[in-house]
């Protein structure tokens, strides 16, 4: 079977990082039965990321953002644009522009895809784990949600080299969504600005009985860039970071909880504010 894949990306003001990602993507081993188109949202980057990428890679669909899309809204726009094209894509690959792909990543995705169809007799969504280039430790991938009444806690799923593993929550650093899954779930919820849109998507898949799997192996390098607030940070800045879409993104997180775990909202709200005032709280 021949697959036509839409690759979805959003970027902002780190042109060298974006170019390195694309170079590794194009250098990866591409199976003969796979073709792809890239939809890249450039959110008005001051360094002209979209313009520079477009001049080097003529086939990439460059989409101009508004300057205030951030990750989730940017991915929503990229996905919407791909769906409005003349091509009925067989799958959608969501990627972060700071990933350096391993040559084997396509093979890992489609091994998982074929395994899913054999085991579950349906198509699913599959996350490829990534790791830090210096430490070789896993940074992003699939996660299991621990069954806590109020506390919202996740446990990472480390990929196997033999078979895909089940998970509930996925980071979308490298996330493949099959066409049949997309038709049931839709696309990234446009209510999200930056954070939690990928978790929301995968937990929605679980609720709709769509397989959510961690692919075999690792898909590339990607540095962990979600740093905790330090106790030395001023209170004024900690409060700002609580609401900042690239900080703790409180509004996005509360919206995510209201959609899926409404009873956890009061606890989460109190704990996040407590940690803002007293950042040493674990």
N, C-alpha and C positions, 0 to 999 in steps of 0.2 A: 504494500500500500504506500502511495506517495502522500507525504504530509506537507502542508503549507502552514508555516508557523508565523504568527505576528509576535515580534519581540518588542516589549513595551519598556520605555525608560523615561525618566525625568531627570533633569540636571540643573545645577545652578552654580555658576562661577568657579568651577574647578576644571578648566579645559584640559589640562595635562592628565588629570585623573580619568576624565571621560575618554580621552583618546587612548590611554593605556588599556582601559577596559575594552574598548572597541577593537583594538589591535589583537588582544588575546581572544576575543570572541571570533574574529575572522580567521585567526590562526588555528582555532580548534578543529579537530577532526570531524568533518561533517559527513554523516552517512549519505549514500547516494539517493535515498528516497526522501530526503528532507530539503526543502527550500524555505527561506525565511525572508521577511521584510522587517525593517526596523522603523518604529515610530518613536521619535525622541522629542519630548517636550522640553524646550529651553525656556525657563521662567525669567526671561529678560536679564540674562547674565551680563553683568558689567564687563566681563572679560570676553564677551561675544562667543561663548561656547558654541551655540547653535550655528552661527555663521562659519566658524572655523571648521567644525565637524562637517557641515554641509559642503564646504569647498574641498574637503579631502575625500569624503564618501558621498558621491553624487546620488547614490541610490537610496540613501536614508531619508525618510520622511521627517523633515524638521517642522515642529509645531510650535508656534510662538505662544508663550504663556502671558499672564497678566502682571507678573512680578510678585504675586502673593498666593501662588498655588501650593507651594511646599510639596511634600512627597505624595500624599494620598490624592489630593485634588489634581496634581500633575499626572499621576498614573490613571486616574479616572478619565482625564482628557485624552491621553494617549490611547487608551482602550476604546473609548467612544469613537475616536477617529478611525481606528482599525476596523471596527464593526461597521462604520459607514462607508468603507471602501467597497470596491467592486468584487473583492475576494471573500469567499466564505471559508475562513481559516479553520483548520483542523485542531488548532491549539494556540494557546497564548503563553508566552514566556515573559514573566515579569522579572526584571533584573535591576539591581542597583548599579550605578555607574562607578562605584569604587571597588567592584569585583574584578580580580584578575583570574580569568577562567583557566582551568586545566584542560588539556587537549581532549580528555576522555569524557567531558561532561555530558555531551549529547548521548553517548552510549549509555551512561548511567540513567539518564532520564527515560530513554526508551526501553531499556531493560525493565525498569520499574513499571512503565506503561503497559508493556506486554504481560508482565507478571500480574498486574492488577486485573487486566481483562481475563486472564486465566483463572485467578483465584476468586474474583468477585463478580465476574461476568458483566462488568460495566467499567466505565472509565472514571478516573478520579482526578485529584490534584496532588502534585508531588513536589516536595521541597528538597533541594540539594543543600547539604550542609557546607559551610565554608569555615576556614580556619585562619589563624593569624600567621603571617609569613615569618615572623621572627621566633615565636614560641611554639608553633605547630599545634596550638590548642584550638579546639572548636570555639567559634565566636557566635555564629548564627545557624539556624536550621529549624528542626521540628521540636516541639515541646509537648509534654503531658501536663494537663491541668490537675493539680492535686485536689482531692475531694475535701475541701475545708468549708465549713458552714459560712464563715464570713471572710476569712483571709483569702486573698486571691494570689495563689502561689503556683509557679510553674517549675517543672523539672525538665532539663534538656534530654533529648533522645540522641544518643550518639550513633552514627550510622554503622550499619553492618557491611561487611564486604561480600556477603552471600545473598541475603534476601532483604527486601524493603521492610520497614518497620512502621507500625501504626503510630500516629500522633494525633493531637487535637488542634494544636496551635502552630502556625507557621510564620516564620519571618520570610519576607518576600525578596531577600537578596538574590536568590535564584528559585523561582517558583513557577512550575508548569501547571497550567489549567487546561484540561481537555475541553474540546468543544461541547461535548454533551454536559459536562459539569457546568460550564459557563452558561449554557442555555437554561439551566435550572436555577443557578445562584444569581446570575446577572454579573455586574462588574463591581469594582470597588465603590463602596458607599460614598457619595460625594459630600456627605456631612462631615466626614473626617478631614482634617487639615494635613496632618503629618503622621502622627503616631496612631497605632492600634487598628488601622485600616486592614492590615494584613491578618492580624489575629481575628478580627471580625469576620473576614472572608472565610477563613478556614473553620471557625467554629460554626458558621452558618452552613458550610458544607457538611459538617458532622451531623447537624440537626436534620439535614435533608437526606441523611444516609448515603452520602457520597464518600467513597474511600479517601482518606487523607493520609498520605504515606511519606516517610522519609526515604529518599532514594538510597541505593547502595553507594558507598564511597563518599568522597568529597568532590565538590564541583569547582573549587577555586580558593583563592586567598581573599580575605576581607578583614580589615582591622575593626575591632570592637570600638565604636565611637560614642557609646552612651555612658558617659561618666557620671558617677553620683555627685550630688552637691556636697561640697566640702564644708566642715564646720567653720573654717576661717572665712567663708563667704559672708558678706554683710547680710543682715536680716532683710534689708530693702531689696537686695539682689535675689535672695532666696525666694521671697514672695513673688518677684517678677518671674523667676524661673519656674515657679509652680504653675503659672498660667502660660508661659512661653511655649509656642507650638514645638520648638526644638529643645525645650527643657522637659519638665514633667507633664506638660500638655494636659492639665487637669480637665479641661472641658471635653477634649477628645476621649479621655479615659472614662469619665463619668458617663458620657454618651454610650460608650462601648458596654459598660456594666449595666446600664439601664436596658439595653437591648437584650442582653443575655443572662445577666445575673443581678436583677433589680434589687434583691434583698441584701446585696453586698455594698450598695451605694453608701449608706450612712457610715458604715465602718471604714470604707476606703476614704471617704471625705475627711473624717476625723483624723485618721492615721496620717494622711498626706499633709494635713495642716500641722499636726503635731511634729512630724519630721521636719517641716519647714521652720518651725520655731526651735526645735531641738534636733538638729541633724545627726547627732550621735546615736539616736534611736535606731535600732536595727529592725 
